[in-house]
Amino acid sequence: MSKPRVLLITPDFPPSTGGIAVLLENLVTHATGWDTRVLTLGQPGDRDWDARSPLSTRRVSGTEADRRLAVAVLNAAALREIATFRADVILAGHVVGALAAGPAARLLHKPLALYVHADEFRTRAKLTARATRRADATIAVSSYTREMALGAGADPSRVHLIPPGVVLPDAPTGQRDERPTILTVASLLSERKGHDVIASALPLVREAVPDTRWVVIGDGPRRPQVEAAIAAAGVGEATSLLGRVDDAERDGWLDRASVFCMPSRVPPGGLGGEGFGIVYLEAGAHGLPVVAGNVAGALDAVLDGETGILVDPTDHRAVAAALIRVLSDRELAARLGEASRRHAEAHAWPRIAARVEALVDELRRGGGVAP
């Protein structure tokens, strides 16, 4: 049997560095059993990225335009691409891709697989509920996301929990710094990542572990708020806001840091937030222990007491106490880091991509279309 032709429709794809974009790019790169085409939005730097990539990628509109208009253009192009590419399976990497893919799949009797992450259940509740009920397969990235899909009315037999994967480094490239170092890698797009809570926790950490510093990688429109939180806590001299860095510099800090911390929390109302948290696996791939919030997708990404410590992400004292434990106890840090590496290895992309490939093969053979 020939390779299945898979059309991935997504607004999020590299050179964007967001979690969904990283997930989908690694999926189609490692799903070597597919003949894949990607339909996505244009964005700054995409020509250079596409020229270097072996993937067949079609782009429309642009992310600098109105987002609603961009999504509409993407879905209009999806109708054309579905007809011309003659996909065996349509894969919507985000629920907005199902706007056109859903009706087209039913019309052409092609199976539709849909990725759900988390925040869409809050921001696009009606569309997400409808799409998860109609998709032939819904891929939930965590137990948290699966429960939201079921709560929206999805058929349990059609919801498949397949977490994101991680690209494993060959080996650590450097030695841990002698100076106690907390590392956070997260975009400054949303307050829910917990930068404000870490800033409030840092004075308490430095009372117990005086030379501790906090290194922050990532940028975005909330940088002024993060800077204000750091100033209010009086920890500016102990904090380095590096902004966006290349992969090599990021990996260097993952090798040098003492602990990774991102106490991500859920928005008011209790829906959305971190669907999984690929960055926790990336930290684990470098042997870093993790401190994270005890909510949402982090409950799958971090094994409490085994690969890291989960705490109330709204409580800066709880975050501080967890960081102090890891920074003060080298034996504990080493044990958590080793287990974190093993947890990441269990999520290596070849393993995860094989699970999604098996699901697509099943859809292709069955050809079933949701009523």
C-alpha positions in Angstrom: 0.0 0.0 0.0 1.3 3.5 -0.9 2.0 6.1 1.7 -1.1 7.8 3.0 -1.5 11.4 1.7 -2.0 13.6 4.7 -3.0 17.2 4.5 -2.2 19.2 7.6 -4.1 22.4 8.0 -2.9 24.8 10.7 -2.5 28.5 11.4 0.5 27.7 13.6 3.7 26.5 12.0 7.4 27.5 11.9 9.1 29.8 11.8 6.7 30.5 14.7 8.2 29.1 17.9 4.9 28.5 19.8 4.2 25.1 21.3 1.6 24.1 18.7 3.9 25.1 15.8 6.8 23.1 17.3 4.5 20.1 17.9 3.2 20.0 14.4 6.5 20.6 12.6 8.1 17.7 14.6 5.1 15.5 14.0 5.2 15.8 10.2 9.0 15.6 10.1 9.1 12.4 12.1 6.0 10.8 10.4 8.2 9.4 7.6 5.4 7.0 6.5 3.3 9.9 5.2 3.2 11.9 2.0 2.5 15.2 3.8 1.5 18.6 2.6 1.2 21.5 5.1 -1.2 24.4 4.5 -0.5 27.3 6.9 -0.3 31.0 7.3 2.5 33.2 6.0 4.7 35.0 8.5 8.0 37.0 8.6 10.9 34.7 7.8 8.9 32.0 6.2 10.6 32.1 2.8 14.0 31.3 4.3 12.5 28.6 6.6 10.6 26.9 3.7 13.7 27.0 1.5 15.7 25.0 4.2 12.8 22.7 5.0 12.2 19.4 3.1 8.5 19.7 3.8 5.9 20.5 1.2 4.4 23.7 2.6 1.8 26.0 1.1 1.2 29.4 2.7 -1.6 31.9 2.5 -2.3 35.4 3.9 -0.1 36.5 6.8 -0.1 36.6 10.6 0.4 40.4 10.6 -3.1 40.8 9.1 -6.3 40.6 11.1 -6.4 37.1 12.7 -10.0 36.4 11.8 -9.4 37.4 8.2 -6.3 35.3 8.1 -8.2 32.2 9.4 -10.9 32.8 6.8 -8.4 33.0 4.0 -6.7 29.8 5.4 -10.0 27.9 5.3 -10.8 29.1 1.8 -7.5 27.9 0.6 -8.1 24.6 2.5 -11.1 23.9 0.3 -8.9 24.2 -2.8 -6.0 22.2 -1.3 -8.2 19.4 -0.2 -9.5 19.0 -3.8 -6.2 19.3 -5.5 -4.0 17.3 -3.1 -6.4 14.4 -2.9 -5.6 13.6 0.7 -6.4 10.3 2.2 -6.7 11.9 5.6 -7.2 15.5 6.6 -5.4 16.6 9.8 -6.5 19.8 11.5 -3.7 20.9 13.7 -5.9 23.5 15.4 -9.7 23.7 15.7 -9.9 26.7 13.3 -8.6 24.4 10.5 -11.8 22.3 10.9 -14.0 25.1 9.7 -13.4 24.1 6.1 -11.9 20.6 6.7 -15.0 19.3 8.5 -17.6 19.9 5.7 -15.1 19.0 3.0 -14.2 15.7 4.7 -17.9 14.7 4.9 -18.5 15.8 1.3 -15.5 13.8 -0.1 -15.9 10.9 2.4 -12.4 11.5 3.8 -11.6 11.0 7.5 -10.8 14.0 9.6 -8.4 14.0 12.5 -8.3 17.0 14.9 -5.7 18.1 17.4 -7.0 19.7 20.6 -4.7 21.5 22.9 -6.6 23.3 25.7 -7.2 27.0 25.3 -9.6 26.6 22.3 -12.2 25.1 24.7 -12.3 28.5 26.4 -11.7 30.9 23.4 -13.7 29.0 20.8 -16.0 26.9 22.9 -18.9 26.3 20.4 -16.6 25.6 17.4 -14.4 23.3 19.5 -17.4 21.3 20.9 -18.9 20.9 17.4 -15.6 19.9 15.8 -14.7 17.3 18.5 -18.1 15.8 18.1 -17.8 15.5 14.4 -14.2 14.5 13.9 -13.4 10.9 13.1 -10.5 11.1 15.6 -9.7 13.8 18.1 -6.1 13.8 19.4 -5.9 15.2 22.9 -2.4 16.2 24.0 -3.0 15.4 27.7 -5.5 13.9 30.2 -6.6 17.4 31.0 -7.4 18.1 27.3 -9.1 14.7 26.9 -11.4 15.5 29.8 -12.4 18.8 28.2 -13.1 17.0 24.9 -15.3 14.5 26.6 -17.0 17.3 28.5 -17.7 19.0 25.2 -19.6 15.9 24.0 -17.0 14.0 22.1 -17.4 10.3 21.6 -14.9 8.6 24.0 -14.1 6.0 21.4 -12.9 8.7 19.0 -10.7 10.6 21.5 -7.1 9.5 21.6 -4.6 10.7 24.2 -1.3 11.1 22.4 1.1 13.6 24.1 3.6 15.8 22.3 7.1 14.5 21.7 10.5 16.0 22.3 13.7 16.1 20.3 16.4 14.5 22.5 19.9 16.1 22.5 22.7 13.6 22.0 24.1 14.4 25.4 24.6 17.5 27.7 27.0 19.9 26.1 28.4 21.5 29.2 28.7 21.5 33.0 26.1 22.8 35.4 27.0 26.3 36.6 28.2 26.5 40.2 25.9 29.5 40.7 22.4 28.3 41.6 20.4 29.1 38.4 16.6 29.0 37.9 15.7 28.9 34.2 12.4 29.8 32.6 11.8 29.4 28.8 8.4 30.8 27.8 6.9 33.5 25.6 5.8 36.7 27.3 2.4 36.6 25.7 0.2 35.6 28.7 0.4 36.2 32.4 -0.6 32.5 33.0 3.0 31.4 32.4 3.8 32.5 36.0 6.7 35.0 35.6 5.0 37.3 38.1 4.9 34.4 40.7 8.5 33.5 40.2 9.5 37.2 40.6 7.6 37.3 44.0 9.2 34.0 45.0 12.8 34.9 44.2 13.5 37.1 47.3 12.5 34.1 49.5 14.7 31.8 47.5 17.6 34.1 47.8 17.2 34.3 51.6 17.8 30.6 51.7 20.2 30.2 48.7 21.7 33.7 48.5 23.5 33.6 45.2 20.5 32.3 43.2 19.8 34.0 39.8 16.9 33.8 37.5 17.4 33.5 33.7 14.4 34.2 31.5 14.3 33.3 27.8 11.4 34.5 25.7 9.8 37.7 24.6 6.5 39.2 23.9 4.1 42.1 24.6 4.0 41.4 28.4 7.7 42.1 28.9 6.9 45.5 30.5 4.7 43.7 33.1 7.4 41.1 33.8 10.0 43.9 34.2 7.6 45.7 36.6 7.1 42.5 38.7 10.9 42.1 38.9 11.4 45.7 39.9 8.6 45.4 42.5 10.3 42.3 44.0 13.7 44.1 44.1 15.4 41.2 42.2 16.6 43.1 39.1 20.3 42.4 39.8 19.6 38.7 40.2 17.5 38.4 37.0 18.5 38.2 33.3 15.8 38.8 30.7 17.5 37.5 27.6 14.6 37.8 25.2 14.5 35.5 22.2 17.6 33.4 21.6 18.6 30.8 19.1 18.3 27.1 19.8 22.0 26.7 20.6 21.9 29.4 23.3 18.7 28.0 24.7 20.2 24.5 24.9 23.3 25.9 26.5 21.2 27.3 29.3 19.3 24.1 29.7 22.6 22.4 30.2 23.9 25.0 32.6 20.9 25.7 34.8 20.1 24.1 38.2 16.3 23.9 37.9 13.6 24.7 35.3 10.6 26.7 36.6 7.3 27.6 34.9 4.4 27.6 37.3 1.8 28.0 34.6 -1.8 28.5 35.8 -5.2 28.2 34.3 -7.2 31.3 33.3 -10.2 32.5 35.5 -13.1 30.1 35.0 -10.9 27.0 35.1 -10.7 26.3 31.3 -7.7 26.5 29.0 -4.2 27.1 30.0 -1.3 24.7 29.4 -2.5 21.9 27.2 0.7 19.9 28.0 3.8 22.0 28.2 6.4 20.7 25.7 9.0 22.9 27.4 8.9 20.7 30.5 10.0 17.7 28.3 12.7 19.9 26.7 14.0 20.7 30.2 13.9 17.0 31.1 15.7 16.1 27.9 18.6 18.1 29.3 18.4 16.4 32.7 16.8 19.3 34.5 14.5 18.9 37.5 11.3 20.9 37.1 9.1 23.1 39.3 5.6 23.6 37.7 2.0 24.2 38.6 -0.2 21.3 39.8 -2.9 22.0 37.2 -3.8 21.4 33.5 -1.3 19.6 31.2 1.6 19.8 33.6 0.0 17.0 35.5 1.0 14.7 32.5 4.2 16.5 31.6 5.8 16.5 35.1 5.6 13.5 37.4 5.3 15.0 40.9 8.0 13.9 43.2 9.7 11.9 40.4 10.7 14.3 37.6 9.9 17.5 39.5 7.7 19.2 42.0 4.2 20.4 41.4 2.8 23.2 43.5 0.0 25.7 43.6 1.0 28.0 40.7 -0.7 31.0 42.3 1.2 30.7 45.6 4.6 32.3 45.4 5.6 30.8 48.8 4.9 27.3 47.5 6.9 28.0 44.4 9.8 29.4 46.5 9.7 26.4 48.9 9.9 23.9 45.9 12.8 25.9 44.4 14.7 26.0 47.7 14.3 22.2 48.1 15.9 21.5 44.7 18.6 24.2 44.9 19.6 23.1 48.5 19.7 19.4 47.9 22.0 18.2 45.2 21.1 14.6 45.7 17.4 15.4 45.2 18.2 17.6 42.1 20.2 14.8 40.6 17.6 12.2 41.2 14.8 14.4 39.7 17.0 15.3 36.8 17.8 11.7 35.9 14.1 10.7 36.1 13.2 13.8 34.0 15.6 12.6 31.3 14.0 9.2 31.3 10.5 10.7 31.1 11.6 12.8 28.1 13.1 9.7 26.4 9.7 8.0 26.7 8.3 10.9 24.7 11.0 10.9 22.0 9.5 12.1 18.7 10.0 8.8 16.8 7.9 7.0 19.4 5.1 9.7 19.5 5.0 10.1 15.7 4.6 6.3 15.3 1.5 6.5 17.5 -0.1 9.2 15.3 0.9 7.3 12.2 -0.9 4.2 13.4 -4.0 6.2 14.1 -3.9 7.7 10.6 -3.4 4.3 9.1 -6.5 3.1 11.0 -8.5 6.0 9.7 -7.4 5.4 6.2 -8.2 1.8 6.2 -11.6 2.4 7.8 -12.4 5.5 5.8 -15.1 6.2 8.4 -16.6 9.7 8.4 -18.4 11.1 11.4 -22.2 11.5 10.9 
